[in-house]
Amino acid sequence: AFRELADGEARAASLEQHLTDLESRIEELLATVEQRDNVTSKPQGRSSEQSGEASIEGSQDHSNQPR
């Protein structure tokens, strides 16, 4: 029973470390995106282009679904 408990604690510690690493990576990615948004000279133009692409992709995804 103690061995199972120790194994569980080791797994929990490993998962916690992995989640901490993921959180750090997500924060780095968010900071990068925020920097790009701040550097962009025409954010309105880019966002309209991106929303247009998303609309096209979204319509393609729905066309494959049976009605």
Phi, psi and omega per residue, in radians:
A1 nan -0.719 -3.141
F2 -1.175 -0.610 3.127
R3 -1.144 -0.738 3.109
E4 -1.102 -0.691 3.107
L5 -1.114 -0.773 3.122
A6 -1.111 -0.714 3.095
D7 -1.093 -0.736 3.119
G8 -1.105 -0.714 3.114
E9 -1.156 -0.666 3.108
A10 -1.140 -0.734 3.095
R11 -1.108 -0.746 3.136
A12 -1.083 -0.733 3.117
A13 -1.126 -0.703 3.114
S14 -1.118 -0.784 3.106
L15 -1.101 -0.716 3.128
E16 -1.079 -0.729 3.113
Q17 -1.134 -0.739 3.130
H18 -1.081 -0.759 3.115
L19 -1.127 -0.664 3.092
T20 -1.098 -0.744 3.100
D21 -1.098 -0.745 3.111
L22 -1.099 -0.729 3.127
E23 -1.073 -0.731 3.109
S24 -1.091 -0.755 -3.140
R25 -1.131 -0.719 3.107
I26 -1.094 -0.743 3.117
E27 -1.091 -0.689 3.089
E28 -1.092 -0.782 -3.141
L29 -1.116 -0.737 3.112
L30 -1.104 -0.710 3.109
A31 -1.102 -0.694 3.110
T32 -1.105 -0.768 3.131
V33 -1.116 -0.750 3.128
E34 -1.097 -0.693 3.100
Q35 -1.108 -0.743 3.122
R36 -1.106 -0.708 3.120
D37 -1.124 -0.661 -3.137
N38 -1.274 -0.522 -3.103
V39 -1.427 -0.503 -3.080
T40 -1.058 2.234 -3.102
S41 -1.361 -0.511 -3.124
K42 -2.236 1.327 -3.091
P43 -1.138 -0.519 -3.132
Q44 -1.150 -0.727 -3.139
G45 -1.107 -0.734 -3.132
R46 -1.196 -0.717 -3.095
S47 -1.175 -0.606 3.113
S48 -1.221 -0.632 3.077
E49 -1.136 -0.756 -3.119
Q50 -1.156 -0.690 -3.136
S51 -1.195 -0.566 3.064
G52 -1.142 -0.726 3.106
E53 -1.134 -0.704 -3.140
A54 -1.126 -0.656 3.125
S55 -1.122 -0.735 3.134
I56 -1.126 -0.814 -3.139
E57 -1.103 -0.706 -3.141
G58 -1.103 -0.697 3.141
S59 -1.208 -0.584 3.102
Q60 -1.182 -0.688 -3.135
D61 -1.116 -0.690 -3.100
H62 -1.291 -0.465 -3.106
S63 -1.206 -0.391 -3.130
N64 -1.459 -0.217 -3.103
Q65 -1.498 2.428 3.107
P66 -1.178 2.570 -3.131
R67 -1.864 nan nan
